[in-house]
Amino acid sequence: MSLHINKMYLIWWLALTVLFTACNGKGGDREGRGMYYWSTTFNLDSAKLQFLDDHDVHRLYVRYFDVVIDEKGEIMPNASIRFPRSTHSSPNNQQPSSITIIPTIFIVNDVMRHDVSGLAEKILQRILQMNKTHGIENVSELQIDCDWSVQTRKRFFAFMEELHKLAKDQGLQLSATIRLHQLAQKPPSCDHGVLMFYNTGDFTKYEDEHPILDMTVAGPYLQYLKNYTLSLSTAYPIFGWDILFRPIASGTFHYLGIQHFPGEVPTMPGDTLVRRQPTLQEILQAREAVERLRPDANHEVILFDMSNPNINRFKNNDYEKIFGH
């Protein structure tokens, strides 16, 4: 009798464990850790592959292309990602079997000030064609990244509603990035959102020393997080900017541009290069704020973005602290 009871208890305990795990956001196809890949060339070199392996990352949000307004006022794709070789033949440009790729499209907000009828279908077809051409397999989700405003909300929401239906017809989920200031608005039509916990300031202003992540700026928006009706993941910044400014007569500074490599932005004697990047402590403070208000939004933590300088900036243990599980 006691043996039977013990077996029944073990079965009950295992079932409860599975249920508890599922309720804590481990169910479904979200595996808890992701990275944004925002380069114009897809290249998983040894450093990136090692990072993915070290931190058990299984989801890559890969920026496929931007959608912009060209000089003629027409809506066009821009800066499409390059896959230099077939993903099946090159170790450096291969989709590892353990990695799920989420095609991500950045849409400039000004696009939504124009007629976007038919844009949803064009974007979806371009994604499907890129997947087929480059051998990207097992895609189950696509994501739209747009910093829409109150002025463009109506048109963007109509676009998202159309794309949501089209994606569903293809068996795809649709997700959207959610900026901090958008938390005060109702969510667009999609299956899931990613809260972008960065770009809180104005990097063009010399006096703004924390344009990427400033909790004093982010704080007021967080009051809307707990009751936001869309399921969320959260993306945290591990990137930095080298920004060039030029002193002017009034004692203020004129923004020249972001310098990605030496000499990219023309300079003059006296120009000032400043580094803006969040500290580990600031990133962890942001994560802790989300954890207090809405812990389910940390069930999937995504880091922006996957470049070698970014993934080498902190120690492995530090990245584990950010991922947090």
PADREN-94214 format. One record per atom (N, C-alpha, C): y, x, z. Coordinates in steps of 0.2 Angstrom, whole numbers, plus 5000, padded with zeros to 4 digits. Example, Ala and Ser with C-alpha at 12.3 -4.5 7.8 and 13.67 -1.06 7.14 Angstrom:
! PADREN-94214
497250665039;497850625039;498450665039;498950645035;499550685036;500050645039;
This chain:
! PADREN-94214
499450045000;500050005000;500650045000;500650105004;501250145005;501450174998;500850204995;500950234988;501250184983;501050124983;501250074978;502050064980;502250064986;502950054988;503350114985;503050174986;503450234984;503550234977;503050214973;503050204966;503650154964;503650104967;504150054965;504850074967;504850114973;505550134975;505750184970;505350224967;505450284962;505750244956;505350194953;505550164947;506250124948;506350094954;507050064956;507550114956;507450174959;507950224959;508150254953;507650264948;507750294941;508150244937;507950174938;508350124934;509050124936;509150124943;509850124946;510250184944;509950244943;510250304941;510550294934;510050274929;510250264922;510850214922;510750154926;511350104926;511950134928;511950174933;512550204936;512850254931;512450294928;512750334923;513050304917;512750244915;513050214909;513650184911;513750154917;514350124920;514950174920;514750234921;515250284922;515450324915;515250284910;515550304903;515150354899;514550364902;514050414898;513650384893;513750314892;513350284887;513650284880;513350254875;513650254869;513650324865;514050334860;514050394857;514550444859;514950424864;515450474867;515150514872;515150584870;514750634874;515150674879;515750644880;516150674886;516650734884;516550774879;516950824877;517050834870;517650844868;517850844861;518450894860;518550914853;519050954851;519450934845;520050934845;520450924839;520450984834;520250974828;520351034823;520851024818;521451054819;522051044816;522251094811;521751134808;521951184803;521851154796;522151194791;522051164784;521451194781;521151234785;520451264782;519951254787;519351224785;518851214790;518451284790;518451314796;518151384797;517851384804;517251374805;516951384812;516651454812;517051494814;516851564815;516451574821;516251634823;515851644828;516151634835;516851644835;517151624842;517151554843;517251514838;517351444838;516651414840;516151434837;515451414838;515251434845;515451494847;515251514854;515551464859;516251444858;516551404862;516251334863;516051304857;515751244857;515051244861;514751304860;514051304864;514151314871;514651354873;514751374880;515051314884;515351264880;515651214884;515351144882;514751144879;514351084877;514851034874;515151054869;515651014865;515250984859;515250924858;514850894852;515250854847;515950844849;516350804844;516950844842;517050844835;517650874832;518050824829;518650814831;519150774827;519550814822;519250814816;519550854811;520050824807;520650854807;521250824802;521050834795;520950774792;520750784785;521350794780;521850754781;522450754777;523050714781;523650734779;524250694781;524350644776;524750594778;525050544773;525750544774;526150554769;526850574769;527250534764;527850534764;528350514758;528550574754;528450574748;528650624744;529350624742;529550664738;530250674735;530450614731;529950574728;530150514724;530050454728;529950464735;529850404739;529250364739;528750404736;528050374736;527650404741;527150354743;526650374749;526150414746;526050474748;525550524746;525150564751;524550584749;524150624754;524450694754;524450734759;524750804759;524350844764;524350914762;523950964766;523250944768;522850924763;522150914764;521750974766;521350964771;520951014773;520451044768;520451114768;519951144763;519351164766;518751144763;518151174764;517951224759;518051284761;517951344755;517351344752;516751324755;516151324752;515751264754;515251244751;514851194753;514651194761;514651144764;514451144771;513751164772;513351154767;512651174768;512451244767;512951284764;512751354761;513151404765;513651394769;514051444772;514051434780;513851484783;513851484791;514451464794;515051494790;515651484793;516051414792;515751384787;516051314785;515451264785;515051264790;514551224791;514651174797;514351114796;514351064801;513751074805;513751104811;513151114815;512851044817;512151044817;511850984818;512050954825;512250984829;512450954836;513150924836;513550934831;514250914831;514350854826;514650804829;514850744826;515650754824;515750744817;516450754815;516750684814;517350674817;517750614816;518350634812;518350614806;518950624801;519550594804;520050634804;520650604808;521250614803;521650564802;522150564797;522850554801;523350594799;523950594802;524450564797;524750504800;525250464795;525950474798;526350504794;527050514796;527350444797;527750434803;528050364805;528450334799;528850374795;529250354790;528850314785;528150334784;527750294779;527750224781;527750204787;527750134789;528450094788;528850134786;529550094784;529450074776;528950084773;528850064766;528250014765;528249994759;527649944758;526949984758;526549964763;525950004764;525349964761;525449904758;524949864755;524449914751;523849904752;523349944749;523150014752;523650034756;523550104759;522850114763;522750064767;522150064771;521450084767;521450044761;520850054757;520850124753;521450144752;521550214749;521350264753;521550264760;521350314765;520650314766;520350254767;519650254768;519250284762;519350264756;519050284750;519050364750;519650394751;519750464751;519350494756;519250464762;518850494768;518150494765;517850444763;517150434761;517050484755;517550494751;517450544745;517350614748;517850634752;517850694755;517150714759;516950664763;516350674766;515750684761;515750644756;515150654751;515250724747;515850744745;515950804742;515750864746;515950864752;515850924756;515250914761;514850864760;514150864764;514250844771;514850814773;514950794780;514450734782;514050744786;513550694788;513650654794;513350604795;513250564801;513950544804;514450534799;515050504802;515050434804;515250414810;515250354812;515850324814;516450364814;517050344816;517550384812;518150354811;518750384809;519350364813;519850414813;520450404818;521050404814;521550364816;522250364813;522750394819;523150444817;523650474821;524350454818;524650414822;525350394819;525750384825;526350414826;526850404831;527250344829;526950284829;527350224827;527850204832;528350174830;528950154835;528950074835;529450054839;529549984839;529749954832;530149994829;530349974822;529849974817;529350014817;528750014812;528149984815;528149954821;527549924824;527249874820;527649824818;527349764814;526949784808;527249834804;526949854798;526349894800;526349944805;525849984807;525249944809;525349894813;524849844816;524449814810;524849784805;524549754800;524049804796;524349864795;523949914792;523249924795;523349934802;522749944806;522249894806;522549834806;522049774806;521649774799;521949784794;521649794787;521149844787;521349904790;520849964790;520249954795;520449914800;519849904805;519349864802;519549814798;519049774794;518649814789;519049854785;518649894780;518249944783;518449974788;517950024792;517349984794;517449924797;516849894800;516349874794;516649854788;516149844783;515749904780;516049964782;515650024780;515250054786;515250014791;514850034797;515150084801;515850084801;516250144804;516650114810;516750144815;517150124820;517850154819;518350124821;519050154820;519450164827;519650224828;520050244834;520750254832;521250264837;521950274835;522150314841;522650364840;522950404845;523450354848;523550364854;524050324858;524550374862;525150374860;525650414863;525850384870;526150424874;526350404881;526750344880;527250344876;527750294875;527550234873;526950234869;526650174866;526250134871;526150164877;525750134882;526050064885;526750064884;527050004886;527049944881;526749964875;526649904870;525949884870;525749834866;525049814865;524749864861;524049864861;523749914857;523649894850;523549934845;523449914838;522649894837;522549864832;521849844831;521349904829;520949914834;520449974833;519949964839;519450004839;518850004844;519050044850;519450094849;519550144854;520150184853;520450204859;521050244858;521050314862;521450364859;521450424863;522150434865;522250444872;522950454874;523150524873;523650534870;523950604868;524350624874;524150664879;524550684885;524850744883;525350744878;525750804877;526350784872;526750834870;527350824867;527750774870;527950794876;528350744881;529050764880;529250814877;529950834876;530250844869;530750884868;531050894862;531050974861;530650994857;530551074856;531151104852;531551054849;532151084845;532751104850;532651084856;533151094861;533051154866;533451204865;533351264869;533251254877;533651204879;533651194886;532951154889;532651134884;531951094886;531451154886;531251174892;530751224893;530051204894;529951134894;529351104894;529251054889;529351064882;529251014877;528550984876;528051024878;527351004877;527150964882;527250984888;526950944894;527450954900;527750894902;528150894907;528050824911;527750834917;527550774921;528050734923;528650764924;529250724926;529450674920;529350694914;529450654909;528850604908;528250624908;527650584907;527650534913;527850544919;527750504925;527850434924;528450414921;528650344921;528250304916;527950334911;527450304906;526850284909;526650324914;525950314917;525850244921;526450214922;526350154926;526050094922;525950114915;525650064911;524950084909;524750134912;524050164910;523450114913;523550094919;523050064922;522849994919;523349964916;523249894914;523249894906;523249954903;523149954896;522549934893;522549884889;521949844887;521349884883;521549934880;521149974875;520750024879;520150034877;519750084880;520050154878;520050204882;520350264881;519950324882;520050374878;519850444880;520550474881;520550544883;521250574884;521150644881;521750664877;521850734875;522350774878;522150834880;522650874884;522750934880;523350964880;523551024876;523351094879;523151134874;522951204876;523351244871;523851214867;524151254862;524851274865;525251324861;525851344863;526251354856;526951354857;527351364851;527851424852;527951464847;528451514847;529051484843;529551474846;530151434843;530751484843;531051484837;531651524835;532251484836;532751514840;533451484841;533951534839;534551514837;535051554835;535651534840;535951584843;536551574848;537151554843;537551504845;538151494842;538751494846;539351494843;539951514847;540051474853;539851414854;539951374860;539451394866;539051444865;538551454870;537951414870;537851374865;537251334864;536851374859;536251344858;535751374853;535551324847;535551344841;535351304836;534551324834;534151264834;533451274832;533351294825;532951344824;532751374817;532151354815;531651344819;530951324817;530451354822;529851334821;529251364824;528951414820;528851474823;528551534820;527851534821;527351524816;526651534817;526451604816;526851644812;526651714811;527351754810;527351814812;527951854811;528251854804;528951834804;529251834798;529251774794;528851724797;528851654794;529551624793;529951624798;530551594798;531151654797;531551644792;532051704791;532551704798;532651764800;533051774806;533651824805;534051824810;534651874810;534651904816;534951964817;535051994823;535351954828;535051954834;535251904840;534951844840;534551824835;534051764836;533551774842;533451714845;532951724851;532351684849;531751714851;531151684850;530851674857;530751604859;530451584865;529751554864;529351564870;528651544870;528651484874;528451424872;528351364875;527651344876;527351344881;526651324882;526451294889;526051254890;525951224897;525451274900;525551274907;525151324911;524451284913;523951314915;523351284917;523451234922;523951254927;524051204933;524351144930;524851144925;525151084922;524651044919;524151074915;523651034912;523250994917;523051034922;522651004927;522950944931;523650954932;524050904935;524050834931;524050844924;524050794920;523350754920;522850794920;522150774921;522050734927;522350764933;522250724939;522650664940;523250654936;523550594936;523250544933;522850554927;522450514924;521850494928;521550534931;520950524936;521150474941;521750484944;521950434949;522050364947;522350364941;522550294938;522050264934;521650304930;521150274926;520650324924;520150324929;519650384928;519250374922;519150314920;518750304914;519050334907;519750344908;520050384902;519850454902;519550484907;519350554907;518650554906;518250504904;517550504902;517450544896;517950544891;517950594886;518550634886;518550694887;519150734887;519150774881;519750774877;519750814871;520350864871;520250924869;520750974869;521050984862;521750994862;522151004856;522451074857;522251114852;521751104847;521351164846;520851164842;520351224841;520551274836;520951324839;521151384835;520951444840;520851504837;520551554841;521051574847;521651574845;522151594851;522151544857;522051484855;521951424860;521351434864;520751444861;520151444864;520051504868;520451554867;520351624870;520951624876;521351584876;521951584881;521751584888;521251544890;521051534897;520351564898;520051574904;519451594905;518951524904;518351544903;517851484903;517851434908;517951464915;517951424920;518551374920;519051404917;519651364917;519651304912;519251314907;519151254902;518651204905;518251234909;517751184912;518151144917;518651164921;519051124925;519451074921;519651094915;520051044911;519550984909;518951004906;518450954904;518250914910;518150944916;518050914922;517450884924;516950894919;516250864920;515750894916;
